[in-house]
Amino acid sequence: MAEILIGTSGYDYNEWVGPVYPESTPKKAFLGVYGGMFPTVELNFSYYNMPKPENLAKMLVNGGPNLTFSIKAHQTLTHKIDAFKWENEAKTYLAALEPMLGEKRLEAVLFQFPYSFHYTPENRTYLDKLLKYFKDVPAAVEFRKSDWYTGKVIEGMKKRNIPLVSLDMPELKGLPPLMDVVTAPMAYVRFHGRNKEAWWGSNAHEQYNYLYSDKEIEAWVDRIQRIAEQTKRILVYFNNHAFGKAARNAQTLEKLLKKSGLINGMPPYPCPGLLTGSNKGRDYKGIIEIFGCPS
């Protein structure tokens, strides 16, 4: 059975102080606290700002010795592609990954392509070149446009051993279909929320401002089990980050998968009771390494 790692998309949210991080948590301790809650995190700052090796090396320390990382590709590789410059951007991006690759704590580079990235000969050629450039790095591909979901694309992903990301998102015309196709030894799942009303024309905060019900999360247990029967490792990230909802839903999924026997659950940590609301009672380790248990 596959190893299943659950985390969230991003961790550096001030509004998580209270709902997720204890009130006493300073910003510089966010990642350490997060590392006591989840085994993996998906970094998204790297989409907006080109990552630097020294910054990623610091994260390896701040997150604790066991936290693993997926990292979103920079926008110049997915959204603002310049045919004459993308290879230089890719070279810079790859160089930044060296600390994580060296420590074997990089799970995947996530290439998330926008709704405007259509299934055209030009884009197919670019994608082929891009994936060849990153052939020595674990990668995953997410399409936001439904026309990419063809047999030819799926077979191409299988040939390259690259996960086609399974998505939970609103059922709207033009968005990807609800399907889980295993194309590599590793599978990648992202939860974006089902906020139909705010999906188009709103800001990102409102777009992902969605709390899954326990019933909606429970429906994924069978889906994950089917994926687990076909692969060796599954990465699951919740992107509904507004007001800490991603962390809450991630912990619900962890509990359900533990109950089903698909995972063993996270080990306990020395500082009890740091989460509030439905998350009350979770334990931490990262914060005590620097600040001790909060009173």
KENU-573987 format. One line per field, with one value per residue (C-alpha): residue in three letters; x, y, z. Coordinates in Angstrom, 1 decimal, padded with zeros to 4 digits. Last residue first. Layout:
BEGIN
r (ALA_...)
east (X_...)
north (Y_...)
up (Z_...)
//
This chain:
BEGIN
r (SER_PRO_CYS_GLY_PHE_ILE_GLU_ILE_ILE_GLY_LYS_TYR_ASP_ARG_GLY_LYS_ASN_SER_GLY_THR_LEU_LEU_GLY_PRO_CYS_PRO_TYR_PRO_PRO_MET_GLY_ASN_ILE_LEU_GLY_SER_LYS_LYS_LEU_LEU_LYS_GLU_LEU_THR_GLN_ALA_ASN_ARG_ALA_ALA_LYS_GLY_PHE_ALA_HIS_ASN_ASN_PHE_TYR_VAL_LEU_ILE_ARG_LYS_THR_GLN_GLU_ALA_ILE_ARG_GLN_ILE_ARG_ASP_VAL_TRP_ALA_GLU_ILE_GLU_LYS_ASP_SER_TYR_LEU_TYR_ASN_TYR_GLN_GLU_HIS_ALA_ASN_SER_GLY_TRP_TRP_ALA_GLU_LYS_ASN_ARG_GLY_HIS_PHE_ARG_VAL_TYR_ALA_MET_PRO_ALA_THR_VAL_VAL_ASP_MET_LEU_PRO_PRO_LEU_GLY_LYS_LEU_GLU_PRO_MET_ASP_LEU_SER_VAL_LEU_PRO_ILE_ASN_ARG_LYS_LYS_MET_GLY_GLU_ILE_VAL_LYS_GLY_THR_TYR_TRP_ASP_SER_LYS_ARG_PHE_GLU_VAL_ALA_ALA_PRO_VAL_ASP_LYS_PHE_TYR_LYS_LEU_LEU_LYS_ASP_LEU_TYR_THR_ARG_ASN_GLU_PRO_THR_TYR_HIS_PHE_SER_TYR_PRO_PHE_GLN_PHE_LEU_VAL_ALA_GLU_LEU_ARG_LYS_GLU_GLY_LEU_MET_PRO_GLU_LEU_ALA_ALA_LEU_TYR_THR_LYS_ALA_GLU_ASN_GLU_TRP_LYS_PHE_ALA_ASP_ILE_LYS_HIS_THR_LEU_THR_GLN_HIS_ALA_LYS_ILE_SER_PHE_THR_LEU_ASN_PRO_GLY_GLY_ASN_VAL_LEU_MET_LYS_ALA_LEU_ASN_GLU_PRO_LYS_PRO_MET_ASN_TYR_TYR_SER_PHE_ASN_LEU_GLU_VAL_THR_PRO_PHE_MET_GLY_GLY_TYR_VAL_GLY_LEU_PHE_ALA_LYS_LYS_PRO_THR_SER_GLU_PRO_TYR_VAL_PRO_GLY_VAL_TRP_GLU_ASN_TYR_ASP_TYR_GLY_SER_THR_GLY_ILE_LEU_ILE_GLU_ALA_MET)
east (002.0_003.7_006.0_009.6_010.6_013.0_012.7_009.3_007.9_008.7_007.2_003.4_000.4_-003.2_-005.8_-008.0_-008.4_-012.2_-011.9_-008.4_-005.0_-002.3_-003.6_-000.5_003.2_005.4_004.5_002.3_003.1_001.1_-001.3_-000.8_-002.2_-004.6_-006.1_-009.6_-009.5_-006.1_-007.5_-010.4_-008.2_-005.8_-008.7_-010.0_-006.5_-006.2_-009.7_-008.6_-005.3_-006.9_-009.6_-006.9_-008.8_-008.5_-006.1_-008.4_-005.3_-005.3_-002.4_-002.3_000.9_000.5_003.4_003.8_001.0_-001.9_-003.5_-003.0_-005.1_-008.0_-007.6_-007.5_-010.8_-012.4_-011.3_-012.4_-016.1_-015.1_-013.8_-017.2_-019.0_-016.7_-017.7_-015.1_-014.5_-014.2_-012.4_-010.3_-011.8_-012.3_-008.6_-007.7_-009.6_-013.0_-014.0_-014.6_-014.4_-016.4_-019.9_-018.6_-016.7_-015.9_-012.5_-009.1_-008.1_-005.0_-003.9_-000.5_000.3_003.8_004.7_003.4_000.3_-002.5_-005.7_-008.1_-011.1_-013.4_-013.3_-011.0_-012.6_-014.3_-017.8_-017.9_-017.8_-016.0_-012.6_-011.1_-008.2_-006.1_-002.7_-001.3_001.8_004.9_006.4_007.4_005.6_002.7_002.4_002.4_-000.3_-002.5_-001.9_-002.9_-005.9_-007.2_-007.7_-005.9_-009.2_-010.5_-008.4_-006.9_-004.1_-001.9_001.5_003.8_007.6_010.4_013.7_016.0_013.7_013.2_014.4_012.5_009.4_009.8_010.4_007.3_005.2_006.4_005.5_002.1_001.6_002.4_000.3_-002.7_-004.4_-005.1_-003.2_-005.8_-007.2_-003.8_-001.0_000.2_003.7_004.3_007.9_007.9_008.8_012.0_013.4_016.4_018.8_020.7_017.5_016.3_019.6_019.8_016.4_017.6_019.7_016.6_014.8_017.7_018.0_014.2_014.3_017.1_015.1_012.0_013.6_013.1_009.7_008.4_005.9_003.9_001.6_003.6_007.4_007.5_005.0_007.6_006.9_005.2_007.2_006.7_008.5_009.3_009.3_011.5_014.4_012.5_010.8_013.2_016.3_015.0_013.4_016.9_018.2_015.2_016.1_019.8_019.0_016.8_013.3_011.9_009.1_005.4_005.2_007.9_005.6_003.5_005.3_003.5_004.1_004.8_004.8_002.1_001.5_005.0_006.3_003.7_005.0_008.5_007.2_005.4_008.3_009.5_006.0_005.9_003.6_002.0_-001.5_-001.1_-001.0_-004.1_-007.2_-005.3_-002.5_-003.6_-004.5_-000.8_-000.5_002.9_001.9_001.4_-000.6_-001.5_-000.3_-001.0_001.5_000.3_002.6_001.2_000.0)
north (029.0_028.4_025.3_026.2_029.0_027.5_023.7_024.2_025.7_022.7_020.0_020.4_018.5_018.5_018.9_021.5_021.2_021.5_024.9_025.9_024.3_024.3_021.6_019.6_020.5_017.4_015.9_012.9_010.9_011.6_009.0_005.4_005.6_003.6_001.8_003.3_005.1_006.6_007.7_009.4_011.1_012.3_013.6_015.6_016.9_018.2_019.8_021.8_022.8_023.9_025.9_028.1_031.4_031.1_028.2_026.2_024.8_021.4_019.2_015.4_013.6_009.9_007.4_003.9_003.7_001.6_000.4_003.8_005.4_003.1_003.9_007.6_007.4_005.3_007.9_010.9_010.6_011.2_014.7_015.7_014.1_015.9_019.2_021.0_024.6_027.1_030.4_029.4_031.8_034.4_034.6_034.3_037.4_037.2_037.2_033.5_030.9_033.0_031.5_028.0_027.7_024.0_024.0_023.8_020.3_019.0_015.4_014.1_010.4_008.9_005.7_007.5_008.0_007.2_008.7_010.1_011.8_014.7_016.6_019.6_023.1_024.2_024.3_024.3_021.5_023.3_021.9_018.6_017.8_014.8_016.0_014.2_012.5_012.2_008.9_010.2_007.5_007.7_011.4_010.9_008.2_010.7_013.4_011.1_009.8_013.3_015.5_018.6_020.1_020.5_023.6_024.0_021.6_020.3_018.6_016.9_016.8_014.9_016.4_014.8_015.3_019.0_020.2_017.3_018.4_021.9_020.8_018.6_021.3_023.8_021.4_020.8_024.5_025.2_022.3_023.6_022.2_025.5_027.4_030.1_028.0_028.3_025.7_024.4_022.9_021.5_020.6_017.4_015.7_017.6_016.3_014.4_016.6_017.3_017.9_020.3_022.3_022.1_023.5_027.1_025.9_024.5_027.8_029.7_027.2_027.3_031.1_030.9_028.3_030.4_033.5_033.3_031.6_033.8_032.1_034.2_031.5_028.3_028.7_032.5_032.0_030.1_026.4_025.5_023.6_020.3_020.0_017.4_017.9_015.4_017.4_020.5_023.1_025.9_023.9_022.9_026.3_027.9_025.8_027.0_030.6_030.1_028.3_031.3_031.0_033.1_035.1_034.9_031.1_030.4_031.7_028.6_026.0_022.7_021.3_017.8_015.7_017.8_019.2_019.5_020.8_023.5_024.8_025.0_026.7_029.3_030.1_033.2_034.6_034.6_032.1_033.3_033.0_029.4_028.4_027.0_029.1_031.6_032.6_031.2_034.8_035.6_033.0_031.5_027.8_027.3_024.6_022.2_018.8_015.1_012.3_008.9_005.9_003.5_000.0)
up (028.5_025.2_025.2_024.5_022.1_019.7_019.8_021.5_018.3_016.1_018.3_018.3_019.5_018.4_021.2_019.7_015.9_016.0_017.7_018.8_018.3_020.9_023.2_023.9_023.7_023.7_020.3_019.4_016.2_013.0_011.7_010.8_007.3_005.1_008.1_007.5_010.9_010.0_006.6_008.4_010.9_008.2_006.2_009.1_009.8_006.2_006.5_009.5_008.0_004.8_006.7_008.3_007.7_003.9_002.9_000.7_-001.0_000.7_-000.3_-000.7_-001.8_-002.5_-002.7_-004.1_-006.7_-008.0_-004.8_-003.2_-006.0_-005.2_-001.4_-002.2_-004.0_-001.2_001.4_-000.8_000.1_003.7_002.9_001.5_004.5_006.9_005.3_003.2_004.3_001.4_001.0_-002.0_-004.5_-001.7_-001.0_-004.6_-005.5_-007.3_-011.0_-011.4_-008.6_-006.2_-006.8_-007.4_-004.1_-004.2_-002.5_-004.1_-002.8_-004.6_-005.1_-006.4_-007.1_-007.1_-009.0_-012.1_-014.3_-011.9_-013.3_-010.8_-012.4_-011.7_-015.0_-015.4_-015.6_-018.9_-017.6_-013.8_-011.2_-008.5_-007.3_-006.1_-008.4_-009.2_-010.5_-013.5_-012.0_-014.2_-015.1_-018.5_-020.5_-018.0_-018.6_-022.4_-022.0_-020.1_-022.7_-025.6_-023.8_-023.4_-020.4_-021.7_-023.0_-019.5_-018.7_-015.2_-015.8_-013.0_-013.7_-011.2_-011.0_-009.5_-010.9_-013.4_-016.3_-015.6_-019.0_-020.6_-018.8_-020.2_-023.8_-023.8_-022.2_-024.9_-027.7_-026.3_-025.9_-029.5_-030.8_-028.7_-025.6_-024.0_-021.2_-020.4_-017.5_-015.9_-015.8_-012.4_-012.7_-009.3_-008.5_-006.4_-003.2_-002.4_000.9_-000.5_001.4_-001.8_-003.7_-001.1_-001.1_-005.0_-005.7_-006.3_-009.2_-010.9_-010.7_-012.3_-015.1_-015.7_-015.9_-018.5_-020.4_-020.3_-021.9_-025.7_-025.7_-023.0_-020.7_-018.3_-016.8_-016.4_-016.5_-015.9_-013.1_-011.0_-010.4_-007.2_-004.6_-002.9_000.4_003.1_006.9_008.8_010.1_011.3_009.2_010.1_009.0_005.6_005.3_005.6_002.7_000.6_001.3_000.5_-002.7_-004.0_-005.1_-008.0_-006.5_-007.3_-008.1_-005.5_-002.7_-003.3_-001.1_-000.7_002.7_004.1_007.3_009.0_012.5_014.1_010.8_010.9_014.2_012.7_009.6_011.6_013.9_012.1_012.2_015.9_017.6_020.9_019.7_018.9_015.2_013.5_014.2_016.4_014.2_010.8_009.7_009.5_006.7_006.0_005.6_001.9_000.1_003.0_004.1_003.8_003.1_002.1_001.7_-000.8_000.0)
//
